[in-house]
Amino acid sequence: MINKEIEEYYKSGIEKERLKADISQLEEVRTREIFLRYMESVPLKIADVGGGSGVYSFWLKSLGHHVHLVDPVEVNLENARTYSAQNNIALDSISRGEARSLPYENDEMDVALLMGPLYHLQKKTERIQALTEAKRTVKKGGIIFCAAISRYASMLDGFTRNLIADKNFIPIMQQDLVNGNHVNPTRNFDYFTTSYFHHPGELKTEIAEAGLQFEKILPVESFGWLVPGFSNKWKDAGFKELLLQTIRQVENDQTLTGVSAHLLGIARK
């Protein structure tokens, strides 16, 4: 069962259009870019596990892939069905379920996306279970993408956006730095919801412990999400290209990986 606080967060609708605004636009562009490096052939059979309202599902479907969306939050699935009807684009399936028990056969998928489950499972055993279940569903040689939030995200966000001006934010940030367990007892959804924030090395270890072949961990936004005045600068085509080019240039420098708000682990069965 999904945590009550997590379900409440998604029911608020805060995530529905998140990737279309501010620094999250960089997250979406970079995530798509990384996906395309590994999805050259079409069509592939893809499981979007914990895929929310299907932001990546519908995009991948538009590219010609067979996409199956599964999520534990009913409002996310309702949003996906509404989008499907309004835009005349149908996924291969939309179903309710969660990462530790997937409604797919063994070796059924070419690709599994875990773009949310690992940072909503606070126990390591549950994260390993989700990775193992994704491994079960993909074919030999199949790709698993697993997103994580950096251990240092609250600290960097807190000082960059001056969230530390709120005394209620400071213990949330400090707890993240101690053990990665992100708990938000406030009603301020700007501080996110119940989560686990990974050290980059932990994500690599968990991938290996699930019996997967580790390939790499890439920073999604890298340093880009910390750029002052990002929203206005992002509208400038020259700035946008230079930023993306520079992020690509430094993406394999492990000393910078933890600066990124989001990390993307890539593994194979």
C-alpha positions as CSV (number, residue, x, y, z in Angstrom):
1,M,0.0,0.0,0.0
2,I,1.2,3.5,-0.8
3,N,2.1,5.8,2.1
4,K,-0.8,8.1,3.1
5,E,1.3,11.3,2.9
6,I,2.6,10.4,-0.6
7,E,-0.9,9.8,-1.9
8,E,-2.1,13.1,-0.4
9,Y,0.8,14.9,-2.1
10,Y,-0.1,13.5,-5.6
11,K,-3.8,14.1,-5.0
12,S,-3.0,17.8,-4.6
13,G,-2.2,18.0,-8.3
14,I,1.2,19.6,-7.7
15,E,3.0,17.1,-9.9
16,K,0.6,17.1,-12.8
17,E,2.3,19.9,-14.8
18,R,5.6,20.1,-12.8
19,L,7.9,19.1,-15.7
20,K,6.5,22.0,-17.8
21,A,7.6,24.7,-15.3
22,D,10.8,26.4,-14.1
23,I,13.9,24.1,-13.5
24,S,11.8,21.0,-14.0
25,Q,11.9,21.7,-17.7
26,L,15.6,20.8,-17.6
27,E,14.8,17.6,-15.8
28,E,12.5,16.5,-18.6
29,V,14.8,17.5,-21.5
30,R,17.7,15.7,-19.9
31,T,15.7,12.6,-19.0
32,R,14.4,12.3,-22.6
33,E,17.9,12.8,-24.0
34,I,19.3,10.0,-21.8
35,F,16.4,7.6,-22.7
36,L,17.0,8.1,-26.4
37,R,20.7,7.1,-26.1
38,Y,19.5,3.6,-25.1
39,M,16.2,3.3,-27.0
40,E,17.4,3.4,-30.6
41,S,15.2,0.6,-32.0
42,V,11.5,0.9,-32.3
43,P,9.2,-0.5,-31.2
44,L,10.2,-1.5,-27.7
45,K,7.9,-2.9,-25.0
46,I,8.2,-0.5,-22.0
47,A,6.8,-0.6,-18.5
48,D,6.5,2.8,-16.9
49,V,6.5,1.9,-13.3
50,G,5.2,4.5,-10.9
51,G,4.9,6.7,-14.0
52,G,2.3,9.1,-12.5
53,S,0.1,10.7,-15.1
54,G,2.2,9.3,-17.9
55,V,4.4,12.2,-18.9
56,Y,7.1,9.9,-20.3
57,S,4.6,7.2,-21.2
58,F,2.7,9.3,-23.8
59,W,6.0,10.8,-25.2
60,L,7.4,7.3,-25.7
61,K,4.2,6.1,-27.2
62,S,4.3,9.0,-29.7
63,L,7.7,7.7,-30.8
64,G,6.2,4.3,-31.7
65,H,6.9,2.2,-28.6
66,H,4.4,-0.1,-26.8
67,V,4.0,1.5,-23.4
68,H,2.4,0.1,-20.2
69,L,1.7,2.6,-17.4
70,V,1.3,1.4,-13.8
71,D,1.0,3.6,-10.8
72,P,-0.4,3.2,-7.2
73,V,-2.2,6.6,-7.1
74,E,-5.7,6.5,-8.7
75,V,-5.8,10.3,-9.4
76,N,-2.6,9.9,-11.5
77,L,-4.3,7.1,-13.5
78,E,-7.4,9.3,-14.0
79,N,-5.2,12.1,-15.3
80,A,-3.6,9.7,-17.7
81,R,-6.9,8.4,-19.0
82,T,-8.1,12.0,-19.4
83,Y,-5.0,13.0,-21.3
84,S,-5.4,9.9,-23.5
85,A,-8.9,10.7,-24.4
86,Q,-8.3,14.4,-25.0
87,N,-5.3,13.9,-27.1
88,N,-6.4,10.7,-29.0
89,I,-3.3,8.8,-27.9
90,A,-3.8,5.4,-26.2
91,L,-1.2,3.6,-24.1
92,D,-1.1,-0.2,-24.4
93,S,-2.3,-0.4,-20.8
94,I,-3.0,1.8,-17.8
95,S,-3.3,-0.1,-14.5
96,R,-3.1,0.4,-10.8
97,G,-0.2,-1.3,-9.1
98,E,3.1,-0.7,-7.4
99,A,6.7,-1.4,-8.0
100,R,7.2,-4.3,-5.6
101,S,4.5,-6.4,-7.3
102,L,4.1,-5.7,-11.0
103,P,1.2,-7.0,-13.2
104,Y,3.5,-8.3,-15.9
105,E,4.9,-11.7,-17.0
106,N,8.5,-12.7,-16.6
107,D,10.8,-11.5,-19.4
108,E,7.9,-9.5,-20.9
109,M,9.4,-6.1,-21.3
110,D,12.4,-4.6,-23.2
111,V,12.6,-1.6,-20.8
112,A,11.5,-0.8,-17.3
113,L,11.3,2.8,-16.1
114,L,11.4,3.3,-12.3
115,M,11.2,7.1,-12.4
116,G,9.7,7.5,-8.9
117,P,9.5,4.3,-6.9
118,L,13.0,4.2,-5.5
119,Y,12.7,7.6,-3.9
120,H,9.3,6.8,-2.4
121,L,10.4,3.6,-0.7
122,Q,12.3,4.5,2.5
123,K,13.5,1.0,3.4
124,K,16.4,-0.4,1.5
125,T,14.8,-3.9,1.4
126,E,11.8,-2.4,-0.4
127,R,13.9,-0.6,-2.9
128,I,15.8,-3.8,-3.7
129,Q,12.5,-5.6,-4.0
130,A,11.3,-3.0,-6.6
131,L,14.6,-3.3,-8.6
132,T,14.3,-7.1,-8.4
133,E,10.7,-7.0,-9.6
134,A,11.7,-4.8,-12.6
135,K,14.5,-7.2,-13.3
136,R,11.9,-10.1,-13.4
137,T,9.8,-8.3,-16.0
138,V,12.5,-7.4,-18.5
139,K,14.1,-9.7,-21.0
140,K,17.8,-10.7,-20.8
141,G,19.8,-7.7,-21.8
142,G,16.8,-5.4,-21.1
143,I,17.3,-1.9,-19.7
144,I,16.2,-0.6,-16.4
145,F,16.3,3.1,-15.7
146,C,15.9,4.1,-12.1
147,A,15.6,7.6,-10.8
148,A,16.8,8.8,-7.5
149,I,16.9,12.1,-5.6
150,S,20.3,13.3,-4.4
151,R,21.1,13.2,-0.7
152,Y,22.1,16.9,-1.0
153,A,18.9,18.1,-2.8
154,S,17.3,19.7,0.2
155,M,20.5,21.4,1.3
156,L,21.2,22.9,-2.1
157,D,17.5,23.9,-2.7
158,G,17.2,25.2,0.8
159,F,20.1,27.7,0.5
160,T,19.5,28.5,-3.2
161,R,15.8,29.4,-2.7
162,N,16.2,30.5,0.9
163,L,13.9,27.8,2.2
164,I,16.0,27.9,5.3
165,A,14.2,31.1,6.2
166,D,11.4,28.8,7.4
167,K,12.6,27.2,10.7
168,N,10.4,24.2,9.9
169,F,12.4,23.4,6.9
170,I,15.8,23.2,8.6
171,P,15.2,19.9,10.5
172,I,13.9,18.3,7.3
173,M,17.1,19.3,5.5
174,Q,19.3,18.2,8.4
175,Q,17.6,14.8,8.6
176,D,18.2,14.2,4.9
177,L,21.9,14.8,5.4
178,V,22.0,12.4,8.3
179,N,20.4,9.3,6.7
180,G,18.5,10.3,3.5
181,N,15.1,9.8,5.1
182,H,13.1,12.8,3.9
183,V,10.0,13.4,6.1
184,N,7.9,16.5,5.7
185,P,5.6,17.1,8.7
186,T,4.4,20.5,7.4
187,R,1.6,21.1,5.0
188,N,4.0,22.8,2.6
189,F,4.2,20.6,-0.5
190,D,7.0,22.7,-1.8
191,Y,9.1,20.7,0.7
192,F,8.1,17.5,-1.2
193,T,6.8,14.4,0.6
194,T,7.9,11.2,2.3
195,S,11.0,10.0,0.4
196,Y,14.5,8.6,0.4
197,F,17.3,10.7,-0.9
198,H,20.2,8.6,-2.2
199,H,24.0,9.1,-2.0
200,P,25.1,8.3,-5.6
201,G,27.2,5.4,-4.3
202,E,24.1,3.9,-2.5
203,L,22.2,3.8,-5.8
204,K,25.0,1.9,-7.5
205,T,25.1,-0.6,-4.6
206,E,21.4,-1.2,-4.6
207,I,21.4,-1.9,-8.3
208,A,24.1,-4.4,-7.9
209,E,22.4,-6.1,-4.9
210,A,19.3,-6.6,-7.0
211,G,21.4,-8.7,-9.3
212,L,21.5,-6.2,-12.1
213,Q,24.4,-5.4,-14.3
214,F,25.3,-1.8,-13.4
215,E,26.2,0.5,-16.3
216,K,26.3,4.0,-14.9
217,I,24.7,6.8,-12.9
218,L,24.2,10.1,-14.7
219,P,23.2,13.4,-13.2
220,V,20.0,14.7,-14.7
221,E,20.1,18.4,-14.1
222,S,23.7,18.5,-12.9
223,F,24.6,22.0,-11.8
224,G,21.9,23.5,-14.1
225,W,19.1,23.6,-11.5
226,L,21.2,26.0,-9.4
227,V,21.5,28.7,-12.1
228,P,20.0,32.0,-10.8
229,G,17.1,33.3,-12.9
230,F,16.8,29.9,-14.7
231,S,13.3,30.4,-16.0
232,N,14.1,33.5,-18.0
233,K,17.5,32.3,-19.2
234,W,16.0,28.9,-20.4
235,K,13.9,30.9,-22.9
236,D,17.1,32.0,-24.7
237,A,18.0,29.3,-27.3
238,G,21.8,30.1,-27.0
239,F,21.8,29.8,-23.3
240,K,19.8,26.6,-23.4
241,E,22.1,24.9,-25.9
242,L,25.3,26.0,-24.0
243,L,23.8,24.7,-20.7
244,L,22.9,21.3,-22.1
245,Q,26.3,21.0,-23.9
246,T,28.2,21.8,-20.7
247,I,26.1,19.4,-18.6
248,R,26.9,16.7,-21.2
249,Q,30.6,17.6,-21.0
250,V,30.8,17.1,-17.2
251,E,28.1,14.3,-16.8
252,N,30.7,11.6,-16.2
253,D,32.6,13.5,-13.6
254,Q,31.6,11.6,-10.4
255,T,32.7,14.4,-8.2
256,L,29.8,16.5,-9.5
257,T,27.1,13.8,-9.6
258,G,25.6,14.5,-6.1
259,V,25.1,18.2,-7.0
260,S,22.3,17.2,-9.4
261,A,18.8,17.2,-7.9
262,H,18.0,13.9,-9.7
263,L,20.2,11.0,-10.5
264,L,19.4,8.4,-13.2
265,G,20.8,4.9,-12.7
266,I,21.1,2.7,-15.8
267,A,21.3,-1.1,-15.5
268,R,20.7,-4.2,-17.6
269,K,19.4,-7.7,-16.8
